[in-house]
Amino acid sequence: MLTIVAFLVALGLLIAIHEYGHYRVAVACGVKVLRFSVGFGRPLLRWQRPGSSTEFVVCALPLGGYVRMLDEREAPVDAAERHLAFNNQPLRSRAAIVAAGPAANLLLAVALYAVLNWSGLEEPKPVLGSPVPGSLAERSGLVGGEWVSGIARGDREPVPVASFEALRWQLTQAALSGEDLVLSLADREEGTPSRRVLLPLAELDVREADADLFRRIGLLAPWSAPEVGQVMAGGAAEAAGLMSGDLVQRVGDERVRDGQHLRSLIRESVGPQGEVLPQRWEVLRSGRLLDLEVRPQPVQQGDRWVGRVAAYIGSPPAMTTVRLGPVDGLVQGVVRTWEVSWLTLRMLGRMLIGEASIRNLSGPLTIADYAGKSASIGLSSYLLFLALISVSLGVLNLLPLPVLDGGHLMYYLWEAVTGRSVSDVWMERLQRGGVAVLLALMSIALFNDVARLTG
Protein backbone atom coordinates (compact mmCIF):
# COMPACT_ATOMS: atom_id res chain seq x y z
CA MET A 1 0.00 0.00 0.00
CA LEU A 2 2.84 2.39 0.89
CA THR A 3 4.46 1.75 -2.51
CA ILE A 4 1.26 2.64 -4.38
CA VAL A 5 0.63 5.80 -2.33
CA ALA A 6 4.27 6.96 -2.58
CA PHE A 7 4.29 6.33 -6.34
CA LEU A 8 1.01 8.17 -6.96
CA VAL A 9 2.05 11.14 -4.82
CA ALA A 10 5.39 11.38 -6.64
CA LEU A 11 3.80 11.04 -10.07
CA GLY A 12 1.03 13.54 -9.34
CA LEU A 13 3.41 16.11 -7.85
CA LEU A 14 6.00 15.92 -10.64
CA ILE A 15 3.38 16.05 -13.41
CA ALA A 16 1.58 18.96 -11.72
CA ILE A 17 4.85 20.92 -11.38
CA HIS A 18 5.73 20.22 -15.02
CA GLU A 19 2.35 21.36 -16.33
CA TYR A 20 2.29 24.34 -13.96
CA GLY A 21 5.51 25.54 -15.61
CA HIS A 22 3.77 25.53 -19.00
CA TYR A 23 0.67 27.16 -17.50
CA ARG A 24 2.38 30.03 -15.64
CA VAL A 25 4.57 31.06 -18.58
CA ALA A 26 1.62 30.80 -20.98
CA VAL A 27 -0.42 33.14 -18.78
CA ALA A 28 2.57 35.49 -18.45
CA CYS A 29 2.87 35.59 -22.24
CA GLY A 30 -0.81 36.51 -22.65
CA VAL A 31 -2.04 33.12 -23.91
CA LYS A 32 -5.54 31.97 -22.96
CA VAL A 33 -5.36 28.61 -21.17
CA LEU A 34 -8.51 26.49 -21.52
CA ARG A 35 -7.65 23.46 -19.38
CA PHE A 36 -4.96 22.39 -16.90
CA SER A 37 -5.10 18.61 -16.51
CA VAL A 38 -3.16 16.20 -14.33
CA GLY A 39 -3.75 12.75 -15.83
CA PHE A 40 -5.78 11.53 -18.79
CA GLY A 41 -9.17 9.90 -19.25
CA ARG A 42 -12.29 10.37 -17.15
CA PRO A 43 -12.17 13.47 -14.90
CA LEU A 44 -12.33 12.71 -11.17
CA LEU A 45 -12.16 16.31 -9.97
CA ARG A 46 -12.71 19.58 -11.78
CA TRP A 47 -12.96 23.20 -10.68
CA GLN A 48 -12.70 26.70 -12.13
CA ARG A 49 -11.95 29.89 -10.26
CA PRO A 50 -14.45 32.76 -10.67
CA GLY A 51 -13.39 35.03 -13.52
CA SER A 52 -10.81 32.53 -14.83
CA SER A 53 -10.93 30.97 -18.29
CA THR A 54 -9.00 27.88 -17.13
CA GLU A 55 -10.63 24.63 -16.03
CA PHE A 56 -8.49 22.59 -13.63
CA VAL A 57 -8.95 18.81 -13.86
CA VAL A 58 -7.61 15.68 -12.14
CA CYS A 59 -8.21 12.58 -14.29
CA ALA A 60 -8.30 8.84 -13.64
CA LEU A 61 -5.10 7.80 -15.49
CA PRO A 62 -2.19 9.60 -13.75
CA LEU A 63 0.47 8.83 -16.37
CA GLY A 64 0.87 12.35 -17.71
CA GLY A 65 -0.91 15.64 -18.06
CA TYR A 66 -1.44 18.56 -20.40
CA VAL A 67 -2.19 22.27 -20.65
CA ARG A 68 -4.71 23.02 -23.41
CA MET A 69 -4.33 26.53 -24.81
CA LEU A 70 -6.37 28.52 -27.29
CA ASP A 71 -4.94 27.53 -30.69
CA GLU A 72 -6.27 28.01 -34.23
CA ARG A 73 -4.72 24.70 -35.29
CA GLU A 74 -7.02 22.80 -32.93
CA ALA A 75 -10.32 24.69 -33.17
CA PRO A 76 -11.76 27.89 -34.65
CA VAL A 77 -10.91 31.01 -32.66
CA ASP A 78 -13.06 34.10 -32.41
CA ALA A 79 -11.49 37.09 -34.16
CA ALA A 80 -11.56 39.08 -30.90
CA GLU A 81 -9.38 36.43 -29.22
CA ARG A 82 -6.89 35.69 -31.98
CA HIS A 83 -4.19 37.62 -30.11
CA LEU A 84 -4.67 35.21 -27.17
CA ALA A 85 -4.03 32.08 -29.28
CA PHE A 86 -0.78 30.15 -28.80
CA ASN A 87 -0.07 29.86 -32.52
CA ASN A 88 -0.13 33.66 -32.94
CA GLN A 89 2.53 34.32 -30.29
CA PRO A 90 6.08 35.39 -31.18
CA LEU A 91 8.59 32.56 -31.57
CA ARG A 92 10.37 33.45 -28.32
CA SER A 93 7.09 33.25 -26.37
CA ARG A 94 6.16 29.86 -27.84
CA ALA A 95 9.64 28.51 -27.10
CA ALA A 96 9.51 29.85 -23.53
CA ILE A 97 6.11 28.25 -22.88
CA VAL A 98 7.29 24.86 -24.15
CA ALA A 99 10.62 24.98 -22.28
CA ALA A 100 8.92 26.03 -19.02
CA GLY A 101 7.68 22.50 -18.21
CA PRO A 102 11.10 20.79 -18.12
CA ALA A 103 12.57 23.90 -16.49
CA ALA A 104 10.00 23.64 -13.69
CA ASN A 105 11.06 20.04 -13.00
CA LEU A 106 14.73 21.02 -12.88
CA LEU A 107 13.96 23.96 -10.56
CA LEU A 108 11.98 21.62 -8.30
CA ALA A 109 15.03 19.34 -8.09
CA VAL A 110 17.24 22.31 -7.17
CA ALA A 111 14.75 23.32 -4.45
CA LEU A 112 14.52 19.77 -3.04
CA TYR A 113 18.30 19.31 -2.96
CA ALA A 114 18.69 22.75 -1.34
CA VAL A 115 16.10 22.04 1.36
CA LEU A 116 17.81 18.75 2.19
CA ASN A 117 21.19 20.49 2.32
CA TRP A 118 19.79 23.13 4.67
CA SER A 119 17.93 20.72 6.96
CA GLY A 120 20.80 18.24 7.12
CA LEU A 121 21.11 14.61 6.05
CA GLU A 122 22.15 11.72 8.28
CA GLU A 123 24.65 9.76 6.21
CA PRO A 124 27.38 7.16 6.91
CA LYS A 125 30.83 8.57 7.58
CA PRO A 126 33.34 8.11 4.71
CA VAL A 127 35.14 5.16 6.32
CA LEU A 128 35.84 2.31 3.88
CA GLY A 129 34.69 -1.22 4.49
CA SER A 130 36.86 -4.14 3.42
CA PRO A 131 37.17 -4.28 -0.37
CA VAL A 132 35.69 -7.14 -2.36
CA PRO A 133 38.38 -9.82 -2.97
CA GLY A 134 40.03 -9.39 -6.36
CA SER A 135 38.39 -5.99 -6.92
CA LEU A 136 39.96 -2.78 -8.16
CA ALA A 137 40.06 -1.38 -4.61
CA GLU A 138 41.89 -4.42 -3.23
CA ARG A 139 44.43 -4.34 -6.05
CA SER A 140 45.01 -0.66 -5.27
CA GLY A 141 46.08 -1.54 -1.72
CA LEU A 142 42.94 -0.68 0.26
CA VAL A 143 42.24 -3.00 3.21
CA GLY A 144 39.25 -1.36 4.95
CA GLY A 145 39.01 1.08 7.82
CA GLU A 146 40.57 3.96 5.87
CA TRP A 147 39.01 7.41 6.33
CA VAL A 148 38.51 9.19 2.98
CA SER A 149 39.16 12.89 3.56
CA GLY A 150 39.29 14.01 -0.07
CA ILE A 151 38.81 12.81 -3.61
CA ALA A 152 40.14 13.98 -6.99
CA ARG A 153 38.88 13.01 -10.46
CA GLY A 154 41.60 12.73 -13.07
CA ASP A 155 44.17 15.48 -12.61
CA ARG A 156 41.81 17.88 -10.80
CA GLU A 157 42.30 19.29 -7.32
CA PRO A 158 40.96 17.13 -4.45
CA VAL A 159 37.59 18.07 -2.97
CA PRO A 160 36.49 17.20 0.59
CA VAL A 161 34.30 14.13 1.11
CA ALA A 162 31.54 14.66 3.67
CA SER A 163 29.99 11.17 3.69
CA PHE A 164 30.11 7.70 2.20
CA GLU A 165 27.15 8.59 -0.05
CA ALA A 166 29.15 11.51 -1.46
CA LEU A 167 31.99 9.08 -2.15
CA ARG A 168 29.63 6.66 -3.95
CA TRP A 169 28.32 9.51 -6.11
CA GLN A 170 31.87 10.48 -7.11
CA LEU A 171 32.68 6.84 -7.85
CA THR A 172 29.59 6.53 -10.06
CA GLN A 173 30.35 9.67 -12.05
CA ALA A 174 34.03 8.81 -12.52
CA ALA A 175 33.35 5.19 -13.52
CA LEU A 176 30.72 6.14 -16.09
CA SER A 177 33.00 8.88 -17.45
CA GLY A 178 36.02 6.57 -17.60
CA GLU A 179 38.10 8.75 -15.25
CA ASP A 180 40.57 7.61 -12.61
CA LEU A 181 40.05 8.65 -8.99
CA VAL A 182 42.63 9.57 -6.36
CA LEU A 183 41.54 9.02 -2.75
CA SER A 184 43.16 11.06 0.03
CA LEU A 185 43.21 8.81 3.11
CA ALA A 186 43.54 9.74 6.77
CA ASP A 187 43.94 7.53 9.83
CA ARG A 188 41.12 9.23 11.72
CA GLU A 189 38.35 11.80 11.37
CA GLU A 190 39.63 15.29 10.46
CA GLY A 191 43.16 13.90 10.40
CA THR A 192 45.86 15.04 7.99
CA PRO A 193 45.85 12.81 4.87
CA SER A 194 48.57 10.21 5.35
CA ARG A 195 48.59 8.80 1.82
CA ARG A 196 46.87 8.85 -1.53
CA VAL A 197 45.57 5.87 -3.47
CA LEU A 198 44.81 5.74 -7.19
CA LEU A 199 41.66 3.90 -8.27
CA PRO A 200 42.15 3.22 -12.01
CA LEU A 201 38.44 3.31 -12.89
CA ALA A 202 39.26 3.96 -16.55
CA GLU A 203 40.20 0.27 -16.76
CA LEU A 204 36.59 -0.77 -16.16
CA ASP A 205 34.28 -1.55 -19.08
CA VAL A 206 31.23 0.17 -17.63
CA ARG A 207 27.98 -0.60 -19.44
CA GLU A 208 25.57 -0.57 -16.51
CA ALA A 209 25.28 1.56 -13.36
CA ASP A 210 24.25 -1.35 -11.15
CA ALA A 211 25.33 -3.24 -8.05
CA ASP A 212 27.87 -5.22 -10.08
CA LEU A 213 29.68 -1.96 -10.89
CA PHE A 214 30.40 -1.31 -7.20
CA ARG A 215 31.35 -4.96 -6.69
CA ARG A 216 33.97 -4.64 -9.42
CA ILE A 217 35.21 -1.38 -7.91
CA GLY A 218 35.17 -3.18 -4.55
CA LEU A 219 33.72 -0.49 -2.27
CA LEU A 220 30.24 -1.74 -1.35
CA ALA A 221 29.58 -0.31 2.09
CA PRO A 222 31.03 1.85 4.86
CA TRP A 223 32.98 0.23 7.68
CA SER A 224 30.98 -1.68 10.28
CA ALA A 225 31.97 -4.04 13.09
CA PRO A 226 31.67 -7.79 12.27
CA GLU A 227 28.67 -8.12 14.57
CA VAL A 228 25.66 -10.41 14.25
CA GLY A 229 22.42 -8.47 14.25
CA GLN A 230 18.88 -9.80 14.09
CA VAL A 231 18.79 -13.60 13.68
CA MET A 232 15.96 -15.00 11.56
CA ALA A 233 14.02 -18.00 12.86
CA GLY A 234 14.80 -21.28 11.14
CA GLY A 235 17.96 -20.02 9.41
CA ALA A 236 21.56 -21.17 9.42
CA ALA A 237 22.58 -18.59 12.06
CA GLU A 238 19.95 -19.81 14.54
CA ALA A 239 20.87 -23.44 13.88
CA ALA A 240 24.53 -22.65 14.64
CA GLY A 241 23.63 -21.01 17.97
CA LEU A 242 24.51 -17.48 16.92
CA MET A 243 22.85 -14.64 18.84
CA SER A 244 22.28 -10.95 18.22
CA GLY A 245 25.30 -9.00 19.50
CA ASP A 246 27.89 -11.73 18.84
CA LEU A 247 31.15 -10.17 17.63
CA VAL A 248 32.85 -12.46 15.11
CA GLN A 249 36.63 -12.68 15.59
CA ARG A 250 37.66 -15.39 13.14
CA VAL A 251 36.23 -17.60 10.41
CA GLY A 252 38.48 -20.63 10.18
CA ASP A 253 42.05 -19.37 10.36
CA GLU A 254 41.19 -15.94 8.92
CA ARG A 255 40.77 -12.94 11.21
CA VAL A 256 37.60 -11.00 10.37
CA ARG A 257 38.30 -7.33 9.70
CA ASP A 258 34.78 -5.90 9.53
CA GLY A 259 31.17 -6.56 8.55
CA GLN A 260 31.85 -6.44 4.81
CA HIS A 261 34.70 -8.94 5.15
CA LEU A 262 32.40 -11.29 7.10
CA ARG A 263 29.67 -10.98 4.46
CA SER A 264 32.21 -11.90 1.76
CA LEU A 265 33.34 -14.97 3.73
CA ILE A 266 29.72 -16.09 4.10
CA ARG A 267 29.05 -15.61 0.38
CA GLU A 268 32.07 -17.79 -0.48
CA SER A 269 31.05 -20.60 1.90
CA VAL A 270 29.46 -22.82 -0.76
CA GLY A 271 31.04 -24.79 -3.57
CA PRO A 272 30.55 -24.21 -7.31
CA GLN A 273 27.66 -26.70 -7.42
CA GLY A 274 25.95 -25.34 -4.32
CA GLU A 275 27.53 -27.79 -1.87
CA VAL A 276 27.73 -26.60 1.75
CA LEU A 277 31.22 -25.88 3.13
CA PRO A 278 30.95 -25.70 6.96
CA GLN A 279 32.81 -22.87 8.71
CA ARG A 280 34.26 -22.56 12.21
CA TRP A 281 33.42 -19.19 13.73
CA GLU A 282 35.12 -17.73 16.79
CA VAL A 283 32.72 -15.24 18.38
CA LEU A 284 32.95 -12.95 21.39
CA ARG A 285 29.81 -13.03 23.53
CA SER A 286 29.57 -11.23 26.89
CA GLY A 287 33.35 -11.32 27.28
CA ARG A 288 33.65 -15.06 26.46
CA LEU A 289 35.10 -16.59 23.29
CA LEU A 290 32.93 -19.31 21.73
CA ASP A 291 33.72 -21.70 18.91
CA LEU A 292 30.69 -22.46 16.67
CA GLU A 293 30.16 -24.45 13.50
CA VAL A 294 28.14 -22.49 10.94
CA ARG A 295 26.67 -24.14 7.85
CA PRO A 296 25.53 -21.29 5.52
CA GLN A 297 22.56 -22.07 3.29
CA PRO A 298 23.37 -22.17 -0.46
CA VAL A 299 21.33 -19.72 -2.56
CA GLN A 300 21.60 -19.42 -6.34
CA GLN A 301 22.33 -15.86 -7.47
CA GLY A 302 22.38 -15.54 -11.24
CA ASP A 303 24.78 -18.19 -12.56
CA ARG A 304 26.58 -18.81 -9.24
CA TRP A 305 25.92 -20.10 -5.75
CA VAL A 306 26.43 -17.97 -2.65
CA GLY A 307 26.05 -18.59 1.08
CA ARG A 308 23.44 -17.04 3.39
CA VAL A 309 23.02 -17.37 7.17
CA ALA A 310 19.62 -15.63 7.60
CA ALA A 311 20.92 -12.93 9.94
CA TYR A 312 21.80 -9.26 9.66
CA ILE A 313 25.59 -9.05 9.45
CA GLY A 314 27.49 -5.94 10.50
CA SER A 315 26.79 -3.22 13.04
CA PRO A 316 25.14 0.04 11.90
CA PRO A 317 27.85 2.33 10.42
CA ALA A 318 28.96 5.51 12.18
CA MET A 319 26.79 8.40 10.98
CA THR A 320 27.37 12.10 10.42
CA THR A 321 25.02 15.01 9.77
CA VAL A 322 25.77 16.79 6.50
CA ARG A 323 24.30 20.30 6.70
CA LEU A 324 25.11 23.39 4.61
CA GLY A 325 24.40 27.08 4.99
CA PRO A 326 21.84 29.05 2.93
CA VAL A 327 24.16 29.96 0.05
CA ASP A 328 26.24 26.77 -0.02
CA GLY A 329 23.10 24.62 0.23
CA LEU A 330 21.52 26.35 -2.78
CA VAL A 331 24.75 26.23 -4.79
CA GLN A 332 25.13 22.52 -4.08
CA GLY A 333 21.49 22.02 -5.10
CA VAL A 334 22.26 23.59 -8.48
CA VAL A 335 25.49 21.59 -8.81
CA ARG A 336 23.82 18.26 -7.99
CA THR A 337 20.94 18.96 -10.42
CA TRP A 338 23.46 19.74 -13.16
CA GLU A 339 25.56 16.65 -12.38
CA VAL A 340 22.55 14.31 -12.45
CA SER A 341 21.26 15.94 -15.67
CA TRP A 342 24.62 15.62 -17.40
CA LEU A 343 25.06 12.03 -16.22
CA THR A 344 21.58 11.17 -17.54
CA LEU A 345 22.39 12.67 -20.95
CA ARG A 346 25.75 10.88 -21.08
CA MET A 347 24.15 7.52 -20.31
CA LEU A 348 21.45 8.06 -22.95
CA GLY A 349 24.12 8.99 -25.48
CA ARG A 350 26.18 5.92 -24.63
CA MET A 351 23.12 3.68 -24.95
CA LEU A 352 22.39 5.21 -28.35
CA ILE A 353 25.87 4.33 -29.71
CA GLY A 354 25.99 0.94 -27.97
CA GLU A 355 28.58 1.80 -25.29
CA ALA A 356 26.06 1.29 -22.47
CA SER A 357 23.43 -1.39 -21.96
CA ILE A 358 19.76 -0.59 -22.57
CA ARG A 359 19.15 -2.41 -19.27
CA ASN A 360 19.88 0.97 -17.64
CA LEU A 361 16.42 2.14 -18.79
CA SER A 362 13.86 1.97 -16.00
CA GLY A 363 10.07 2.23 -16.22
CA PRO A 364 7.09 2.77 -13.93
CA LEU A 365 7.45 -0.51 -12.02
CA THR A 366 11.01 0.23 -10.93
CA ILE A 367 10.09 3.83 -10.11
CA ALA A 368 7.16 2.62 -7.99
CA ASP A 369 9.41 0.12 -6.22
CA TYR A 370 11.97 2.82 -5.35
CA ALA A 371 9.20 5.19 -4.31
CA GLY A 372 7.96 2.70 -1.75
CA LYS A 373 11.44 1.81 -0.49
CA SER A 374 12.52 5.45 -0.10
CA ALA A 375 9.26 6.39 1.65
CA SER A 376 9.69 3.50 4.10
CA ILE A 377 13.16 4.79 5.07
CA GLY A 378 12.03 8.33 5.83
CA LEU A 379 11.12 11.76 4.48
CA SER A 380 14.68 12.72 3.51
CA SER A 381 15.12 9.57 1.39
CA TYR A 382 11.76 10.17 -0.28
CA LEU A 383 12.66 13.79 -1.09
CA LEU A 384 15.97 12.61 -2.58
CA PHE A 385 14.00 10.15 -4.72
CA LEU A 386 11.64 12.95 -5.84
CA ALA A 387 14.60 15.17 -6.78
CA LEU A 388 16.20 12.41 -8.86
CA ILE A 389 12.96 11.58 -10.71
CA SER A 390 12.25 15.29 -11.25
CA VAL A 391 15.65 15.71 -12.92
CA SER A 392 15.02 12.65 -15.09
CA LEU A 393 11.60 13.95 -16.13
CA GLY A 394 13.02 17.37 -17.00
CA VAL A 395 15.92 15.95 -19.02
CA LEU A 396 13.84 13.34 -20.87
CA ASN A 397 11.27 15.95 -21.89
CA LEU A 398 14.05 18.04 -23.45
CA LEU A 399 15.11 15.21 -25.78
CA PRO A 400 14.49 16.12 -29.45
CA LEU A 401 11.65 13.62 -29.93
CA PRO A 402 8.68 15.21 -31.77
CA VAL A 403 6.10 14.14 -29.17
CA LEU A 404 8.12 15.67 -26.31
CA ASP A 405 8.81 19.30 -25.39
CA GLY A 406 12.29 18.97 -26.87
CA GLY A 407 10.75 18.02 -30.22
CA HIS A 408 8.68 21.21 -30.28
CA LEU A 409 11.80 23.22 -29.41
CA MET A 410 13.49 21.50 -32.35
CA TYR A 411 10.67 22.76 -34.61
CA TYR A 412 11.14 26.30 -33.28
CA LEU A 413 14.88 26.10 -33.88
CA TRP A 414 14.15 25.19 -37.50
CA GLU A 415 11.75 28.13 -37.71
CA ALA A 416 14.33 30.51 -36.21
CA VAL A 417 17.03 29.39 -38.69
CA THR A 418 14.92 29.17 -41.86
CA GLY A 419 12.25 31.76 -41.16
CA ARG A 420 9.42 29.29 -41.84
CA SER A 421 7.62 26.72 -39.72
CA VAL A 422 7.72 22.96 -40.28
CA SER A 423 5.12 21.92 -42.88
CA ASP A 424 2.04 19.98 -41.84
CA VAL A 425 3.19 16.96 -43.89
CA TRP A 426 6.56 16.78 -42.17
CA MET A 427 4.97 17.51 -38.82
CA GLU A 428 2.72 14.47 -39.19
CA ARG A 429 5.61 12.23 -40.28
CA LEU A 430 7.80 13.34 -37.40
CA GLN A 431 4.98 12.88 -34.90
CA ARG A 432 4.39 9.30 -36.08
CA GLY A 433 8.12 8.55 -35.88
CA GLY A 434 8.35 10.11 -32.43
CA VAL A 435 5.43 8.04 -31.14
CA ALA A 436 7.06 4.86 -32.49
CA VAL A 437 10.41 5.65 -30.80
CA LEU A 438 8.70 6.56 -27.52
CA LEU A 439 6.63 3.35 -27.52
CA ALA A 440 9.78 1.32 -28.20
CA LEU A 441 11.60 2.98 -25.30
CA MET A 442 8.63 2.42 -23.00
CA SER A 443 8.47 -1.25 -24.00
CA ILE A 444 12.18 -1.74 -23.28
CA ALA A 445 11.86 0.04 -19.93
CA LEU A 446 8.86 -2.10 -18.94
CA PHE A 447 10.68 -5.29 -19.96
CA ASN A 448 13.69 -4.22 -17.86
CA ASP A 449 11.36 -3.54 -14.92
CA VAL A 450 9.84 -7.02 -15.06
CA ALA A 451 13.26 -8.67 -15.47
CA ARG A 452 14.73 -6.61 -12.60
CA LEU A 453 11.88 -7.24 -10.17
CA THR A 454 11.45 -10.95 -10.94
CA GLY A 455 15.12 -11.84 -11.47
HUJOFEN-V340316 format. One record per backbone hydrogen bond with DSSP energy under -0.5 kcal/mol. NH is the residue of the N-H (numbers start at 0). CO is the residue of the C=O. Records with the same first field share a line. If there is no record, write none. Layout:
NH: CO / CO
This chain:
4: 0
5: 1
6: 2
7: 3
8: 4
9: 5
10: 6
11: 7
12: 8
13: 9
14: 10
15: 11
16: 12
17: 13
18: 14
19: 15
20: 16
21: 17
22: 18
23: 19
24: 20
25: 21
26: 22
27: 23
28: 24
29: 26
30: 25
31: 83
32: 30
33: 31 / 67
34: 67
35: 54
36: 34 / 65
37: 56
38: 36 / 63
39: 60
43: 57
44: 57
46: 55
51: 48
54: 33
55: 46 / 53
56: 35
57: 44
58: 37
59: 41
60: 39
61: 59
62: 60
65: 36
67: 34
68: 66
69: 31
73: 70
74: 70
80: 77
81: 78
83: 80
84: 81
85: 69
87: 84
88: 85
93: 89
94: 90
95: 91
96: 92
97: 93
98: 94
99: 95
100: 96 / 97
101: 97
102: 98
103: 99
104: 100
105: 101
106: 102
107: 103
108: 104
109: 105
110: 106
111: 107
112: 108
113: 109
114: 110
115: 111
116: 112
117: 113
118: 114
119: 115
120: 321
122: 120 / 319
124: 317
126: 124
127: 125 / 145
128: 220
131: 217
134: 131
135: 215
136: 216
138: 134
139: 135
140: 137
141: 136
144: 127
146: 185
147: 125 / 145
148: 146 / 183
149: 183
150: 158
151: 181
153: 151 / 179
155: 152
158: 150
160: 148
161: 159
163: 123
166: 162
167: 163
168: 164
169: 165
170: 166
171: 167
172: 168
173: 169
174: 170
175: 171
176: 172
177: 173 / 174
178: 173
180: 198
181: 151
182: 180 / 196
183: 149
184: 182 / 194
185: 146
190: 187
193: 184
194: 184
196: 182
198: 180
199: 197
200: 198
202: 199
203: 200
205: 203
206: 204
209: 207
212: 209
213: 209
214: 210
215: 211
216: 212
217: 213
218: 213
219: 217
222: 126
226: 224
227: 245
228: 226 / 311
231: 229 / 309
234: 231
236: 308
238: 234
239: 235
240: 236 / 237
241: 236
244: 227
245: 242
246: 283
247: 225 / 245
248: 281
249: 281
250: 253
251: 279
253: 250
254: 252
255: 248
258: 223
261: 257
262: 258
263: 259
264: 260
265: 261
266: 262
267: 263
268: 265
270: 274
273: 270
276: 268
277: 275
278: 293
280: 278 / 291
281: 249
282: 280 / 289
283: 246
284: 282 / 287
287: 284
289: 282
291: 280 / 289
293: 278 / 291
295: 293
296: 307
298: 305
300: 303
303: 300
305: 298
306: 266
307: 296
311: 229
313: 226 / 311
314: 224
319: 122
321: 120 / 319
322: 320
323: 116
328: 324
329: 325
330: 326
331: 327
332: 328
333: 329
334: 330
335: 331
336: 332
337: 333
338: 334
339: 335
340: 336
341: 337
342: 338
343: 339
344: 340
345: 341
346: 342
347: 343
348: 344
349: 345
350: 346
351: 347
352: 348
353: 350
354: 349
355: 349
356: 206
359: 356
360: 357
362: 444
366: 362
367: 363
368: 364
369: 365
370: 366
371: 367
372: 368
373: 369
374: 370
375: 371
376: 372
377: 373
381: 377
382: 378
383: 379
384: 380
385: 381
386: 382
387: 383
388: 384
389: 385
390: 386
391: 387
392: 388
393: 389
394: 390
395: 391
396: 392
397: 393 / 394
398: 395
400: 398
403: 400
405: 396
406: 400 / 403
407: 403
408: 404
409: 405
410: 406
411: 407
412: 408
413: 409
414: 410
415: 411
416: 412
417: 413
418: 414
426: 422
427: 423
428: 424
429: 425
430: 426
431: 427
432: 428
433: 429
434: 430
435: 431
436: 432
437: 433
438: 434
439: 435
440: 436
441: 437
442: 438
443: 439
444: 440
445: 441
446: 442
447: 443
448: 444
449: 445
450: 446
451: 447
452: 448
453: 449
454: 450
